[in-house]
Amino acid sequence: MSFTEEKIVETKICEKSQISFNITDKDLEFYDKISPTFWGKKYSIPAPTLAPESRQQRRLSCRNETRLYSRKCDATDKSIISIYSPDKSYKVFASSYWWSDEWDATDYGLDYDLSLSFFENFKKLDLHVPKLATTIQNSENCEFTNDTGDSKDCYMSYRTHYSDNILHSYRANRSSNCTDCYQVKESEDLYECFQCNKCSRSQYLYKCENTHSSYFLYQCVWSANCFLSYNQINANYVFLNQTLSKEQYQQKLDEVLSDPLKFEQAKQHFFSMIKNDISVPALDNSQSQQCIWNELIECQECKHCYMMKQSEFCKYCWDNVWYKNSMDTYSGGGSEYCYETLATKNSFKNCFTHRVRESNNLLYCMFSFFSNDCFGCTGIRNKQYCILNKQYSKEEYEELVPKIIEKMQQDWEWWEFFPASMSPFGYNETVAQEYFPLTKEEAIEQWFNWSDYEAPFPKVEKVIPASKLPHNITDIPDDILNWAIECEITKKPFRIIPQELKFYRKHNLPIPRRHPDQRHLDRMSLRNPRKLFERVCDHPDCDTTMQTTYAPDRSESVYCQTCYDKEVY
């Protein structure tokens, strides 16, 4: 369905943030389309009570992507790595056991108690059904990862697929030998690279494509052998945006690479350059039509969406590919008519769900796979007509579900996602903290959970402050593998593993001074906020008013697309 030419039919005040938001005729048309029907009666999903940002925040507070803990598998009693800290009371199974035929989620099924609210019923079930320790499939030697598929030899990396030898990275896909990277695809031998595609043998590339053998580049395409430059196309032997001979370039490059202090100065210059010296486009969209927001690739009529690819007719959706006719989603692919969902893949007409795959017509389900027509279930596989994990006939299912919905309507639950208080994670463990940061006091005040769990201090020979580390990798002894390093920012200890040390030595890189969690947050801080601002094009010959994710008070020169294309191309 199309979201063009919408007409506002109601302006509401968000119950949480108190900001106003609009409901349009197209929104109501969508809600009507996804509302379920039983025995010829439609049970309408009404307009939400929360603003889009608050709805997304609530969903993200249920999703831990990057925090890993050591604990026992409740099936085998073996030590495992899990996204659930050991102080949590849930049962947790190792991934291999969870996916096995050794257990069945319907063994935990409950009779529905109509005297209780739905969320009270579901919480009773959720506390007993075993949780999946981590989401890892078809992968080898990737125990210290999460949301990983078809990969090998990855460590402390997340949302990584079809890759090998990925360390401390987030969203590395079809790539190899990358460390401390964010959103790299079809790339190899990268370090501290950010949103790069088809790049190789490089360090500190930002928003580059088809670029190799380079350092400290911003928005360069089809380039090689470049250093500390920006907006280059088909460039070679460019140093500080000046084209040199091969010999001149190599001499200057060797001077920097041979001196750790000069390399660090170049890094500081690079980050200053990004903020102060370059022109940037208002939005990073490509081959997209009638779209609003940012990082949309080959999309059509996606409104208020972010980081979407090959999707159409979506609204308030983040981080999806091949999505269609959906609203209020985060992360997933190949799905249609989804509403208020997280991590839904290859599915149709699901509402209020989390981590669903190849399933249709699910309502209020979590971690449910290859299933259809289920309500309020978790951990099920290959099921149909289940309620609270209990099996019913088709007739029994269609008789009971309307009664549940009518009770939910009375309790003001029917149109809402799972409350944040039911999240198995502390707010500070989830993606919500990255996009909507809160202090502990603020989180608790807003009815989010909070985790105070601290992992035991690692057993090491000694702890060395980051400031005491030698700058030159050649001065780092093998014994560092037996030490812990105290993060220069958080003071949290962290260790170096053999694969890391090998990578740093191969690429003549210093040992990191910051904890991996802090390095991840540093990279996340480089992303623009998921907000739109209105400002005027900064080109001196243009006064076009435009929408952008760069706030008006930021220092970058922000150009409309026309001016940016003239400037760069």
Backbone hydrogen bonds, N-H to C=O, Kabsch-Sander energy under -0.5 kcal/mol:
donor,donor_aa,acceptor,acceptor_aa,energy
6,E,3,F,-0.5
9,V,23,I,-2.9
10,E,23,I,-1.7
12,K,10,E,-0.5
12,K,21,F,-3.1
14,C,12,K,-0.5
14,C,19,I,-3.2
15,E,49,T,-1.8
18,Q,14,C,-1.5
21,F,12,K,-2.3
23,I,10,E,-3.1
25,D,7,K,-2.2
28,L,24,T,-2.1
29,E,25,D,-1.8
30,F,26,K,-2.1
31,Y,27,D,-2.8
32,D,28,L,-2.1
33,K,29,E,-1.8
34,I,30,F,-2.0
35,S,31,Y,-0.8
38,F,41,K,-2.5
41,K,38,F,-1.9
43,Y,36,P,-3.0
44,S,42,K,-0.9
45,I,31,Y,-0.6
55,R,51,A,-2.3
56,Q,52,P,-2.4
57,Q,53,E,-2.4
58,R,54,S,-2.2
59,R,55,R,-2.1
60,L,56,Q,-2.8
61,S,57,Q,-1.4
62,C,59,R,-1.9
63,R,60,L,-1.7
64,N,62,C,-0.6
65,E,63,R,-0.6
68,L,66,T,-0.6
69,Y,82,S,-2.8
71,R,80,I,-2.2
73,C,78,K,-2.9
74,D,92,V,-3.0
77,D,73,C,-2.4
80,I,71,R,-3.3
82,S,69,Y,-2.9
83,I,133,A,-2.4
85,S,83,I,-0.6
88,K,85,S,-1.9
93,F,131,K,-3.0
98,W,94,A,-3.1
99,W,95,S,-2.1
100,S,97,Y,-1.3
107,D,104,D,-2.0
108,Y,105,A,-1.6
109,G,106,T,-1.6
110,L,388,L,-2.1
114,L,112,Y,-0.8
116,L,113,D,-1.7
121,N,117,S,-2.0
122,F,118,F,-3.0
123,K,119,F,-2.0
124,K,120,E,-1.5
125,L,121,N,-1.5
126,D,122,F,-3.1
127,L,123,K,-1.8
128,H,125,L,-1.7
129,V,125,L,-1.9
131,K,91,K,-3.3
133,A,93,F,-2.3
133,A,131,K,-0.6
136,I,134,T,-1.1
137,Q,148,T,-2.5
140,E,151,S,-2.3
145,T,142,C,-0.6
145,T,143,E,-1.0
146,N,157,S,-1.3
147,D,135,T,-0.6
148,T,135,T,-2.4
149,G,160,T,-2.0
150,D,137,Q,-2.2
152,K,163,S,-2.1
153,D,140,E,-2.4
154,C,141,N,-0.6
155,Y,166,I,-2.7
156,M,144,F,-2.6
157,S,144,F,-0.6
158,Y,169,S,-2.0
159,R,146,N,-2.0
160,T,147,D,-0.6
161,H,172,A,-1.1
162,Y,149,G,-2.3
164,D,175,S,-1.8
165,N,152,K,-2.0
167,L,165,N,-0.5
167,L,178,C,-2.6
168,H,155,Y,-2.3
170,Y,181,C,-2.3
171,R,158,Y,-3.1
173,N,171,R,-0.6
173,N,184,V,-2.5
174,R,161,H,-2.6
176,S,187,S,-2.1
177,N,164,D,-1.7
178,C,165,N,-1.0
179,T,190,L,-2.3
180,D,167,L,-2.3
182,Y,193,C,-2.6
183,Q,170,Y,-3.1
184,V,171,R,-1.0
185,K,196,C,-2.0
186,E,173,N,-2.2
188,E,199,C,-1.9
189,D,176,S,-1.5
190,L,177,N,-0.7
191,Y,202,S,-1.5
192,E,179,T,-1.9
194,F,205,L,-2.9
195,Q,182,Y,-3.1
196,C,183,Q,-1.0
197,N,208,C,-1.9
198,K,185,K,-2.9
200,S,211,T,-1.8
201,R,188,E,-1.4
202,S,189,D,-1.5
203,Q,214,S,-2.0
204,Y,191,Y,-2.5
206,Y,217,L,-2.5
207,K,194,F,-3.1
209,E,220,C,-2.2
210,N,197,N,-2.4
212,H,223,S,-1.8
213,S,200,S,-1.6
215,Y,226,C,-2.2
216,F,203,Q,-1.9
217,L,204,Y,-1.5
218,Y,229,S,-1.6
219,Q,206,Y,-3.0
221,V,232,Q,-2.6
222,W,209,E,-1.9
223,S,210,N,-0.5
224,A,235,A,-2.0
225,N,212,H,-1.4
227,F,238,V,-2.8
228,L,215,Y,-2.1
229,S,216,F,-1.1
231,N,218,Y,-2.5
234,N,221,V,-2.3
237,Y,224,A,-1.0
237,Y,225,N,-0.7
238,V,225,N,-0.9
239,F,242,Q,-2.7
240,L,227,F,-2.5
242,Q,239,F,-1.3
244,L,237,Y,-3.0
249,Y,245,S,-2.7
250,Q,246,K,-2.4
251,Q,247,E,-2.0
252,K,248,Q,-2.1
253,L,249,Y,-2.8
254,D,250,Q,-2.6
255,E,251,Q,-1.6
256,V,252,K,-1.4
257,L,253,L,-2.8
258,S,254,D,-1.8
259,D,256,V,-1.3
263,F,259,D,-2.2
264,E,260,P,-2.1
265,Q,261,L,-2.1
266,A,262,K,-2.3
267,K,263,F,-1.9
268,Q,264,E,-2.2
269,H,265,Q,-2.4
270,F,266,A,-2.3
271,F,267,K,-2.0
272,S,268,Q,-1.9
273,M,269,H,-2.6
274,I,270,F,-2.2
275,K,271,F,-1.4
276,N,272,S,-2.1
277,D,273,M,-2.3
278,I,273,M,-0.8
280,V,557,S,-2.8
282,A,559,Y,-1.8
286,S,296,L,-2.8
289,Q,299,C,-2.4
292,I,302,C,-2.5
294,N,305,C,-1.0
297,I,295,E,-0.5
297,I,308,M,-2.6
298,E,286,S,-2.4
298,E,296,L,-0.5
300,Q,311,S,-2.2
301,E,289,Q,-2.6
303,K,301,E,-0.6
303,K,314,C,-2.7
305,C,292,I,-1.9
306,Y,317,C,-2.2
307,M,294,N,-1.9
308,M,295,E,-1.0
309,K,320,N,-1.8
310,Q,297,I,-2.9
312,E,323,Y,-2.2
313,F,300,Q,-2.1
314,C,301,E,-0.7
315,K,326,S,-1.9
316,Y,303,K,-1.9
318,W,329,T,-2.2
319,D,306,Y,-2.8
320,N,307,M,-0.6
321,V,332,G,-1.7
322,W,309,K,-2.4
324,K,335,S,-1.7
325,N,312,E,-1.6
326,S,313,F,-0.7
327,M,338,C,-2.4
328,D,315,K,-1.9
329,T,316,Y,-0.7
330,Y,341,T,-1.4
331,S,318,W,-2.1
332,G,319,D,-0.9
333,G,344,T,-1.4
334,G,321,V,-1.8
335,S,322,W,-0.6
336,E,347,S,-1.8
337,Y,324,K,-1.6
337,Y,325,N,-0.6
339,Y,350,N,-2.1
340,E,327,M,-1.3
340,E,328,D,-0.6
341,T,328,D,-1.5
342,L,353,T,-1.7
343,A,330,Y,-2.6
343,A,331,S,-0.7
344,T,331,S,-1.2
345,K,356,V,-2.4
346,N,333,G,-3.1
348,F,359,S,-1.3
349,K,336,E,-2.5
351,C,362,L,-2.2
352,F,339,Y,-2.3
353,T,340,E,-0.8
354,H,365,C,-1.9
355,R,342,L,-2.5
356,V,343,A,-1.5
357,R,368,S,-1.6
358,E,345,K,-2.9
360,N,371,S,-1.3
361,N,348,F,-2.0
363,L,374,C,-2.1
364,Y,351,C,-2.0
366,M,377,C,-2.4
367,F,354,H,-2.5
368,S,355,R,-1.2
369,F,380,I,-2.4
370,F,357,R,-2.8
372,N,383,K,-2.2
373,D,360,N,-2.0
374,C,361,N,-0.6
375,F,386,C,-2.7
376,G,363,L,-2.5
379,G,366,M,-1.5
379,G,367,F,-0.6
382,N,369,F,-2.0
385,Y,372,N,-1.0
385,Y,373,D,-1.5
387,I,390,K,-2.1
388,L,375,F,-1.6
390,K,387,I,-2.1
392,Y,385,Y,-2.2
397,Y,393,S,-2.8
398,E,394,K,-2.4
399,E,395,E,-1.0
400,L,396,E,-2.3
401,V,397,Y,-2.5
403,K,399,E,-0.7
404,I,400,L,-2.0
405,I,401,V,-2.7
406,E,402,P,-2.5
407,K,403,K,-1.9
408,M,404,I,-2.6
409,Q,405,I,-2.6
410,Q,406,E,-1.7
411,D,407,K,-1.9
412,W,409,Q,-1.0
413,E,408,M,-2.9
414,W,408,M,-0.8
416,E,413,E,-2.2
422,M,419,P,-2.1
423,S,420,A,-1.8
427,Y,449,N,-2.6
429,E,426,G,-2.4
430,T,427,Y,-1.5
431,V,60,L,-0.6
431,V,63,R,-2.3
432,A,60,L,-1.0
433,Q,427,Y,-0.7
433,Q,430,T,-1.0
434,E,431,V,-1.2
435,Y,431,V,-1.4
436,F,432,A,-3.4
443,A,439,T,-2.6
444,I,440,K,-2.4
445,E,441,E,-2.1
446,Q,442,E,-1.4
447,W,444,I,-1.7
448,F,443,A,-2.7
452,D,450,W,-0.5
460,V,458,P,-0.9
461,E,482,N,-2.7
462,K,482,N,-0.6
464,I,484,A,-2.8
466,A,486,E,-1.8
468,K,465,P,-2.0
469,L,466,A,-1.6
475,D,472,N,-1.9
476,I,473,I,-1.6
480,I,477,P,-1.6
481,L,478,D,-1.9
482,N,479,D,-2.6
483,W,480,I,-1.4
484,A,462,K,-2.0
485,I,494,F,-3.3
486,E,464,I,-2.3
487,C,485,I,-0.7
487,C,492,K,-2.3
488,E,513,R,-2.2
491,K,487,C,-1.1
494,F,485,I,-1.8
500,E,497,I,-0.6
501,L,497,I,-2.1
502,K,498,P,-2.4
503,F,499,Q,-1.9
504,Y,500,E,-2.9
505,R,501,L,-2.3
506,K,502,K,-2.3
507,H,503,F,-2.0
508,N,505,R,-0.9
509,L,504,Y,-2.9
519,R,515,H,-2.5
520,H,516,P,-2.1
521,L,517,D,-2.1
522,D,518,Q,-2.4
523,R,519,R,-1.9
524,M,520,H,-2.4
525,S,521,L,-1.9
526,L,523,R,-1.3
527,R,524,M,-1.5
531,K,529,P,-2.0
533,F,548,T,-3.5
535,R,533,F,-0.5
535,R,546,M,-2.2
537,C,544,T,-2.8
538,D,558,V,-2.9
542,C,539,H,-2.0
546,M,535,R,-2.9
548,T,533,F,-2.4
549,T,282,A,-1.1
551,A,549,T,-0.7
554,R,551,A,-2.0
557,S,278,I,-1.6
558,V,556,E,-0.8
559,Y,280,V,-2.9
559,Y,557,S,-0.6
564,Y,560,C,-2.7
565,D,561,Q,-2.5
566,K,562,T,-1.8
567,E,563,C,-2.2
568,V,564,Y,-2.6
569,Y,565,D,-2.4
